[in-house]
């Protein structure tokens, strides 16, 4: 039995988020299977000293947000 479509859609979205940030000069990874409050971690190092200058923890959601009435 395969994994469900919601899981597969979520994994694809997380990979796309990492790819977008990598194309913008960041490094990143998915926290696959960790069940943590975040799904993706991205960071950027300074060019001159290779020290981390920026870190972000991202939670990815694929469901549609219903507008408030």
Steps between C-alpha positions, in 0.01 A plus 500: 500500500644839397516815704198725479465788254506767772839374619637491145370851427659627823839345418493649150418843643780480760750404229382790284545744792858376552568533125368859490728605784801315357448687171511823706842413650393326820573151622211293624360163597177324584449359848341186357311285745596704803144607592650826623328841487693582182545317170789687335813670635684756287816697571737737327869546569700819463723496193818609671509291817259210437316583821126450510332838465137393465295198613130436452274213605200458270176310541345407165127457445331388179134547584302795374431777747136598515445876499328648805150617437 
